[in-house]
Amino acid sequence: MSDYSKKRFLVIDDQPQARDALRTIAQTIGAFSVEFGSNYQDAIYRIRNNSPDIILCDYMLGDGRSGQQLLEELRRFNLLPDETIFMMVTGEQSYEQVVSAVELVPDDYIIKPFSPDKLVMRLDRIMAKKSFFATYYREKRKQEFTKALAILEAQRSSEAGRPYRFEILRQQAEVLLKSGDAQAAEKAYRGILEDYEFPWARAGVARSLQRQNRLTEARQEIDRVVASTPHFFDASDLKANICMAQGEHAEAQQILDEIAKKTPRNYLRKRLLAEAATLNGDVETARTAMADIIANDTMPGAIAAKDRLAMARSHVDANDRISGEKVLLTMRDAEVQAMTLDEQAGFAALLAICSPEKGKARFAGLRPALLETDLDPTTRIDVLRAALSIGDHELADRHAEFLMSGSDAKKVFGALRTQYALNGREMDFRNIQKQVALRRIHQEAAPAAPAT
């Protein structure tokens, strides 16, 4: 049995009697340091300030929160080192079905009631696994992907790696995807599926295909996952993203609406819902979602400049320019100066729309950069809208042409057409479409350059 007297335990449960029971069990197996987290926020505070070695977390945390949501937030903000043990404690026999499907899983789970011996058996097993993967964790944390993959390959061939075969394969696929090699990741995930139909592996295939812009194939794969495991909400998020990329914004919003109601405190999902609603022209849903995020995503550092820009953008979409201006002017000059170029361009464009007398000069000052710099699609649309509003047709058309030529063309087509129509330039937009289509035909017809 491992020496648990040197490990720091954190017991998370909203019920005092349950916390006491878990502490007693932890002390029975030799734990000396046992702290409590009485609720979701308290747990995050304690983990952020002094990361424990072992977390025993009840699945139901009260106030509409769950241990699964806590785990997702800890991963989102990189507050949970791979070496830390996160064990879910649940009274639900059906939890096994949930945890077998999702991508973001605890290290283990244990069903109440349980004995100290059973907890020790589970913890010993996890400790052995953590020890086995320790060198890999270090290289992954440093983003030394080549070294991380080499370690995993050696472990995969070792006798000690036999009990962890699928975990090694999963980690290999995830590292390949994270390193940017989507084709190799797809192959790795498909290799796993040859042996066992893991929903997370099927979702991994879909994500790999999405990164390769093979959206029709990605959609077919993720449809299978969503149909077979409806509680796998991350798969629904991925499906919504693929729908948006294909220009199917109404379906994306419908998917996200349904799962957001089941996970009302998942604010990454709320952001995705706001994006889908914006693309779908559902202004009020986007405004409501962004207002909820700004008010309630209370993790320190959670609200970024892009969230405030999204809030202002939703007001602009609703033709509420006064509210949009108020949001923008809450951002101090120092904060604006610290923004990325994309964010500064979005800020200047939105301010020029909301308050031309305050924003037009700033927007004009950025014009040379806006003509030449590669910007993300959302910012390009902001710039295009501002340019249309002040009659700068060259700048607007430059961004429209770029967007229609790129991989996001289906995603942004409706938004572009709407903006040109609002400014009485429908024929100009059609001409841009024609020019882009003709250029693509010429490029496809051009003979390939001879190999050297």
C-alpha positions as CSV (number, residue, x, y, z in Angstrom):
1,M,0.0,0.0,0.0
2,S,1.2,3.5,-0.8
3,D,2.2,5.9,2.0
4,Y,-0.8,8.3,2.1
5,S,0.5,10.1,5.2
6,K,2.6,12.3,2.9
7,K,-0.2,13.1,0.5
8,R,-2.4,16.2,0.8
9,F,-6.1,15.3,0.4
10,L,-9.0,17.6,-0.5
11,V,-12.5,16.4,0.2
12,I,-15.2,18.3,-1.8
13,D,-18.8,17.8,-0.8
14,D,-21.6,20.2,0.0
15,Q,-23.0,18.0,2.8
16,P,-21.1,18.3,6.2
17,Q,-21.9,14.7,7.2
18,A,-20.6,13.4,3.9
19,R,-17.4,15.4,4.2
20,D,-16.8,14.0,7.7
21,A,-17.4,10.5,6.5
22,L,-14.9,10.9,3.6
23,R,-12.3,12.5,6.0
24,T,-12.7,9.5,8.3
25,I,-12.1,7.1,5.5
26,A,-9.1,9.1,4.3
27,Q,-7.6,9.2,7.8
28,T,-8.2,5.4,8.1
29,I,-5.9,4.8,5.2
30,G,-3.2,6.9,6.7
31,A,-3.9,10.4,5.4
32,F,-2.5,13.1,7.7
33,S,-3.5,16.3,5.8
34,V,-7.2,16.4,4.8
35,E,-8.8,19.7,3.8
36,F,-12.4,20.4,2.9
37,G,-14.1,22.2,0.1
38,S,-17.7,22.9,1.0
39,N,-18.8,24.0,-2.5
40,Y,-17.8,24.5,-6.1
41,Q,-16.2,28.0,-5.6
42,D,-14.5,27.0,-2.3
43,A,-13.0,24.0,-4.1
44,I,-11.6,26.1,-6.9
45,Y,-10.2,28.6,-4.5
46,R,-8.4,25.9,-2.5
47,I,-7.0,24.1,-5.5
48,R,-5.8,27.4,-7.1
49,N,-4.0,28.4,-3.9
50,N,-2.5,25.1,-2.8
51,S,-2.9,22.2,-5.2
52,P,-3.6,19.0,-3.4
53,D,-2.2,15.5,-4.3
54,I,-5.5,13.7,-4.1
55,I,-9.1,15.1,-4.6
56,L,-12.1,13.2,-3.5
57,C,-15.1,15.0,-5.1
58,D,-18.8,14.3,-4.7
59,Y,-20.6,14.2,-8.1
60,M,-23.5,16.4,-6.9
61,L,-22.2,19.7,-5.4
62,G,-25.4,21.6,-5.0
63,D,-26.4,24.9,-6.5
64,G,-26.8,23.2,-9.9
65,R,-23.2,22.3,-10.0
66,S,-21.5,18.9,-10.5
67,G,-18.1,17.4,-9.9
68,Q,-17.9,16.9,-13.7
69,Q,-18.3,20.6,-14.2
70,L,-15.7,21.3,-11.6
71,L,-13.3,19.0,-13.4
72,E,-14.0,20.8,-16.7
73,E,-13.2,24.2,-15.1
74,L,-10.0,23.0,-13.5
75,R,-8.8,21.6,-16.9
76,R,-10.0,24.8,-18.7
77,F,-7.7,27.0,-16.5
78,N,-4.9,24.4,-16.2
79,L,-5.3,24.2,-12.4
80,L,-5.1,20.4,-12.3
81,P,-1.6,18.9,-12.9
82,D,-1.6,15.5,-14.6
83,E,0.0,14.1,-11.4
84,T,-2.9,15.1,-9.2
85,I,-5.5,12.4,-8.6
86,F,-9.1,13.4,-9.1
87,M,-11.5,10.8,-8.0
88,M,-15.3,11.2,-8.3
89,V,-17.5,10.0,-5.5
90,T,-21.0,9.2,-6.5
91,G,-24.1,7.4,-5.3
92,E,-25.3,6.9,-8.9
93,Q,-24.8,3.4,-10.4
94,S,-25.5,4.9,-13.8
95,Y,-22.4,7.2,-13.6
96,E,-20.3,4.4,-15.2
97,Q,-22.2,5.0,-18.4
98,V,-21.5,8.7,-18.4
99,V,-17.8,8.4,-17.5
100,S,-17.2,5.7,-20.2
101,A,-18.3,8.1,-22.9
102,V,-16.8,11.5,-22.2
103,E,-13.4,12.8,-23.2
104,L,-12.7,14.7,-20.0
105,V,-12.8,12.0,-17.4
106,P,-11.7,11.8,-13.7
107,D,-8.8,9.4,-12.9
108,D,-11.4,7.1,-11.4
109,Y,-14.8,7.0,-9.7
110,I,-16.1,5.2,-6.7
111,I,-19.7,4.4,-5.8
112,K,-21.0,5.1,-2.3
113,P,-21.0,3.4,0.1
114,F,-17.4,2.1,0.0
115,S,-14.9,0.8,2.5
116,P,-11.4,2.1,3.3
117,D,-9.9,-1.0,1.7
118,K,-11.8,-0.4,-1.6
119,L,-10.6,3.2,-1.6
120,V,-7.0,2.1,-1.1
121,M,-7.3,-0.4,-3.9
122,R,-8.5,2.3,-6.3
123,L,-5.9,4.9,-5.2
124,D,-3.0,2.4,-5.3
125,R,-4.0,1.6,-8.9
126,I,-4.1,5.3,-9.9
127,M,-0.8,6.0,-8.1
128,A,0.8,3.2,-10.2
129,K,-0.6,4.7,-13.4
130,K,0.6,8.2,-12.5
131,S,4.0,6.9,-11.8
132,F,4.1,5.1,-15.1
133,F,3.2,8.2,-17.1
134,A,5.3,10.7,-15.0
135,T,8.1,11.3,-17.6
136,Y,5.5,11.7,-20.3
137,Y,3.5,14.2,-18.3
138,R,6.7,16.3,-17.8
139,E,7.4,16.5,-21.6
140,K,3.8,17.2,-22.5
141,R,3.6,20.1,-20.0
142,K,6.7,21.6,-21.7
143,Q,5.0,21.0,-25.1
144,E,7.9,18.9,-26.1
145,F,5.6,16.8,-28.3
146,T,8.3,14.8,-30.2
147,K,9.8,13.7,-26.9
148,A,6.4,13.0,-25.4
149,L,5.4,10.8,-28.4
150,A,8.8,8.9,-28.2
151,I,8.1,8.2,-24.5
152,L,4.6,6.9,-25.2
153,E,5.9,4.7,-28.1
154,A,8.5,3.1,-25.8
155,Q,5.9,2.6,-23.1
156,R,3.5,1.1,-25.6
157,S,6.1,-1.6,-26.4
158,S,7.0,-2.3,-22.8
159,E,5.6,-5.1,-20.6
160,A,4.7,-2.5,-17.9
161,G,2.6,-0.7,-20.5
162,R,0.2,-3.6,-21.2
163,P,-2.4,-2.6,-18.6
164,Y,-2.4,1.0,-20.0
165,R,-2.7,0.1,-23.7
166,F,-5.7,2.2,-24.6
167,E,-4.6,5.1,-22.4
168,I,-1.3,5.2,-24.2
169,L,-3.0,5.1,-27.6
170,R,-5.4,7.9,-26.5
171,Q,-2.6,10.1,-25.3
172,Q,-0.7,9.5,-28.5
173,A,-3.7,10.6,-30.6
174,E,-4.3,13.7,-28.4
175,V,-0.6,14.8,-28.6
176,L,-0.6,14.4,-32.4
177,L,-3.7,16.6,-32.6
178,K,-2.3,19.1,-30.2
179,S,1.0,19.3,-32.1
180,G,-1.0,20.1,-35.3
181,D,-0.6,16.7,-37.2
182,A,-4.3,16.1,-37.8
183,Q,-3.8,13.4,-40.4
184,A,-1.6,11.3,-38.0
185,A,-4.2,12.0,-35.2
186,E,-7.0,10.7,-37.4
187,K,-5.0,7.5,-38.2
188,A,-4.3,7.0,-34.5
189,Y,-7.9,7.4,-33.4
190,R,-9.1,5.1,-36.2
191,G,-6.6,2.5,-35.0
192,I,-8.2,2.6,-31.6
193,L,-11.6,2.2,-33.1
194,E,-10.5,-1.0,-34.8
195,D,-10.3,-2.6,-31.4
196,Y,-13.1,-0.9,-29.5
197,E,-15.9,1.6,-30.3
198,F,-15.0,4.3,-27.7
199,P,-17.2,7.4,-28.2
200,W,-14.2,9.7,-27.4
201,A,-12.2,8.0,-30.1
202,R,-15.0,8.5,-32.7
203,A,-15.2,12.1,-31.6
204,G,-11.4,12.3,-32.0
205,V,-11.7,11.2,-35.6
206,A,-14.3,13.9,-36.2
207,R,-12.1,16.6,-34.6
208,S,-9.1,15.5,-36.7
209,L,-11.2,15.6,-39.9
210,Q,-12.5,19.1,-38.8
211,R,-8.9,20.3,-38.5
212,Q,-8.3,19.1,-42.0
213,N,-11.4,21.0,-43.2
214,R,-13.1,17.7,-44.3
215,L,-16.3,18.9,-42.8
216,T,-18.8,16.5,-44.4
217,E,-16.8,13.5,-43.2
218,A,-16.4,15.1,-39.8
219,R,-20.2,15.6,-39.6
220,Q,-20.9,12.0,-40.4
221,E,-18.6,10.8,-37.6
222,I,-19.8,13.2,-34.9
223,D,-23.5,12.4,-35.8
224,R,-22.8,8.8,-34.8
225,V,-21.4,9.9,-31.5
226,V,-24.2,12.3,-30.6
227,A,-26.8,9.7,-31.5
228,S,-25.3,6.9,-29.4
229,T,-24.2,9.0,-26.4
230,P,-26.6,12.0,-25.9
231,H,-25.0,12.9,-22.5
232,F,-21.6,13.4,-24.2
233,F,-22.0,17.2,-24.4
234,D,-18.5,17.9,-25.7
235,A,-19.5,15.9,-28.8
236,S,-22.5,18.1,-29.3
237,D,-20.3,21.2,-29.0
238,L,-18.1,19.8,-31.8
239,K,-21.1,19.0,-33.9
240,A,-22.3,22.6,-33.4
241,N,-18.9,23.9,-34.5
242,I,-19.0,21.8,-37.6
243,C,-22.5,22.9,-38.4
244,M,-21.4,26.6,-38.1
245,A,-18.5,25.9,-40.4
246,Q,-20.9,24.4,-43.0
247,G,-23.2,27.5,-42.7
248,E,-26.0,25.6,-40.8
249,H,-26.3,28.1,-38.1
250,A,-29.9,27.4,-37.1
251,E,-29.0,23.7,-36.4
252,A,-25.9,24.7,-34.5
253,Q,-27.9,27.1,-32.3
254,Q,-30.6,24.5,-31.7
255,I,-28.0,21.9,-30.5
256,L,-26.4,24.4,-28.2
257,D,-29.7,25.7,-26.8
258,E,-30.6,22.2,-25.8
259,I,-27.4,21.3,-24.0
260,A,-26.9,24.8,-22.5
261,K,-30.2,24.2,-20.6
262,K,-28.8,21.0,-19.2
263,T,-25.4,22.7,-18.3
264,P,-26.4,26.3,-17.5
265,R,-23.1,27.1,-15.8
266,N,-20.8,25.9,-18.6
267,Y,-19.7,29.3,-19.9
268,L,-17.5,28.1,-22.7
269,R,-20.6,26.5,-24.1
270,K,-22.5,29.7,-23.5
271,R,-19.9,31.5,-25.6
272,L,-20.4,29.0,-28.4
273,L,-24.2,29.5,-28.2
274,A,-23.7,33.3,-28.5
275,E,-21.6,32.8,-31.6
276,A,-24.1,30.5,-33.2
277,A,-27.0,32.8,-32.3
278,T,-25.1,35.8,-33.8
279,L,-24.5,33.9,-37.0
280,N,-28.1,32.8,-37.1
281,G,-29.4,36.3,-36.6
282,D,-30.9,35.6,-33.2
283,V,-29.8,38.8,-31.6
284,E,-31.6,38.5,-28.3
285,T,-30.3,35.0,-27.6
286,A,-26.7,36.2,-28.2
287,R,-27.2,39.2,-26.0
288,T,-28.7,37.2,-23.2
289,A,-25.9,34.6,-23.4
290,M,-23.1,37.2,-23.3
291,A,-24.8,39.1,-20.4
292,D,-24.9,35.8,-18.5
293,I,-21.2,35.1,-19.2
294,I,-20.1,38.6,-18.2
295,A,-22.1,38.5,-15.0
296,N,-21.5,35.0,-13.8
297,D,-18.3,33.5,-15.2
298,T,-16.5,34.5,-12.0
299,M,-13.3,32.5,-12.3
300,P,-10.4,35.1,-12.0
301,G,-9.2,35.9,-15.5
302,A,-12.2,34.2,-17.1
303,I,-13.6,37.4,-18.7
304,A,-11.3,38.5,-21.5
305,A,-11.3,41.5,-23.8
306,K,-12.9,39.3,-26.6
307,D,-15.8,38.7,-24.3
308,R,-16.5,42.4,-23.8
309,L,-16.1,42.9,-27.6
310,A,-18.6,40.1,-28.1
311,M,-21.0,41.8,-25.7
312,A,-20.6,45.1,-27.5
313,R,-21.1,43.3,-30.9
314,S,-24.4,41.8,-29.7
315,H,-25.6,45.3,-28.8
316,V,-24.6,46.5,-32.3
317,D,-26.5,43.6,-33.8
318,A,-29.6,44.7,-31.9
319,N,-29.1,48.3,-33.1
320,D,-28.6,49.3,-29.5
321,R,-25.5,51.4,-30.2
322,I,-25.7,53.3,-26.9
323,S,-25.3,50.1,-24.9
324,G,-22.6,49.0,-27.3
325,E,-20.7,52.2,-26.7
326,K,-21.1,51.9,-22.9
327,V,-19.5,48.4,-23.0
328,L,-16.6,49.6,-25.1
329,L,-15.9,52.7,-23.0
330,T,-15.7,50.6,-19.8
331,M,-12.4,49.3,-21.3
332,R,-9.6,51.6,-20.2
333,D,-6.9,52.9,-22.6
334,A,-4.2,50.7,-21.0
335,E,-6.4,47.6,-21.5
336,V,-7.0,48.5,-25.1
337,Q,-3.3,49.1,-25.7
338,A,-2.6,45.6,-24.2
339,M,-4.9,44.0,-26.7
340,T,-3.8,41.9,-29.6
341,L,-4.1,43.5,-33.1
342,D,-7.2,41.5,-33.8
343,E,-8.8,42.8,-30.6
344,Q,-7.7,46.4,-31.2
345,A,-9.1,46.2,-34.7
346,G,-12.4,44.8,-33.4
347,F,-12.6,47.5,-30.7
348,A,-11.9,50.4,-33.2
349,A,-14.4,49.0,-35.7
350,L,-17.2,48.5,-33.1
351,L,-16.5,52.0,-31.6
352,A,-16.6,53.6,-35.1
353,I,-20.1,52.0,-35.6
354,C,-21.4,52.8,-32.1
355,S,-20.0,56.3,-31.9
356,P,-18.4,57.7,-35.1
357,E,-17.3,60.9,-33.4
358,K,-15.2,58.9,-30.9
359,G,-14.2,55.9,-33.0
360,K,-13.8,57.0,-36.6
361,A,-10.3,58.6,-36.1
362,R,-9.0,55.5,-34.2
363,F,-10.4,53.3,-37.0
364,A,-8.9,55.4,-39.7
365,G,-5.5,55.3,-37.9
366,L,-5.5,51.5,-38.2
367,R,-6.5,51.4,-41.8
368,P,-3.1,50.7,-43.3
369,A,-2.7,47.7,-41.0
370,L,-6.3,46.6,-41.6
371,L,-5.6,46.4,-45.4
372,E,-2.6,44.2,-45.0
373,T,-2.9,42.2,-41.8
374,D,-4.3,38.7,-41.5
375,L,-7.2,38.9,-39.1
376,D,-9.6,36.3,-37.6
377,P,-13.0,36.0,-39.4
378,T,-15.0,37.7,-36.6
379,T,-12.7,40.7,-36.6
380,R,-12.8,40.9,-40.4
381,I,-16.6,41.1,-40.2
382,D,-16.3,43.9,-37.6
383,V,-13.9,45.8,-39.8
384,L,-16.1,45.2,-42.9
385,R,-19.2,46.5,-41.1
386,A,-17.4,49.6,-39.9
387,A,-15.9,50.3,-43.4
388,L,-19.4,49.9,-44.9
389,S,-20.8,52.3,-42.4
390,I,-18.3,55.1,-43.3
391,G,-18.3,54.4,-47.0
392,D,-14.8,52.9,-47.3
393,H,-15.7,50.4,-50.0
394,E,-12.1,49.4,-50.8
395,L,-11.5,48.2,-47.2
396,A,-14.9,46.5,-46.9
397,D,-14.4,44.7,-50.3
398,R,-10.9,43.6,-49.4
399,H,-12.1,41.8,-46.3
400,A,-15.2,40.4,-48.0
401,E,-13.1,39.0,-50.8
402,F,-10.6,37.4,-48.3
403,L,-13.4,35.8,-46.3
404,M,-15.2,34.4,-49.4
405,S,-11.9,32.9,-50.6
406,G,-11.1,31.2,-47.3
407,S,-12.1,28.1,-45.4
408,D,-14.7,30.1,-43.4
409,A,-16.7,31.2,-46.5
410,K,-19.8,29.1,-45.7
411,K,-19.7,30.1,-42.1
412,V,-19.7,33.9,-42.7
413,F,-21.6,34.0,-46.0
414,G,-24.9,35.0,-44.5
415,A,-23.4,37.7,-42.3
416,L,-21.6,39.2,-45.3
417,R,-24.6,39.2,-47.5
418,T,-26.7,40.8,-44.7
419,Q,-24.2,43.6,-44.2
420,Y,-23.9,44.4,-47.9
421,A,-27.7,44.4,-48.2
422,L,-28.1,46.7,-45.3
423,N,-25.8,49.2,-47.1
424,G,-27.5,48.9,-50.5
425,R,-24.6,47.0,-52.1
426,E,-26.1,43.6,-52.9
427,M,-24.9,43.7,-56.5
428,D,-21.4,44.6,-55.4
429,F,-21.4,41.5,-53.1
430,R,-22.6,39.3,-55.9
431,N,-19.7,40.6,-58.1
432,I,-17.3,39.7,-55.3
433,Q,-18.8,36.2,-55.2
434,K,-18.3,35.9,-59.0
435,Q,-14.7,37.1,-58.9
436,V,-13.8,34.6,-56.1
437,A,-15.6,31.8,-57.9
438,L,-13.8,32.5,-61.2
439,R,-10.4,32.8,-59.5
440,R,-11.0,29.4,-57.8
441,I,-11.9,27.8,-61.2
442,H,-8.7,29.2,-62.7
443,Q,-6.6,27.9,-59.8
444,E,-8.2,24.4,-60.1
445,A,-7.7,24.3,-63.9
446,A,-4.1,25.5,-63.7
447,P,-1.6,22.6,-64.4
448,A,0.4,21.5,-61.4
449,A,4.0,22.7,-61.2
450,P,6.5,20.0,-62.3
451,A,8.4,18.3,-59.5
452,T,12.0,19.4,-59.2
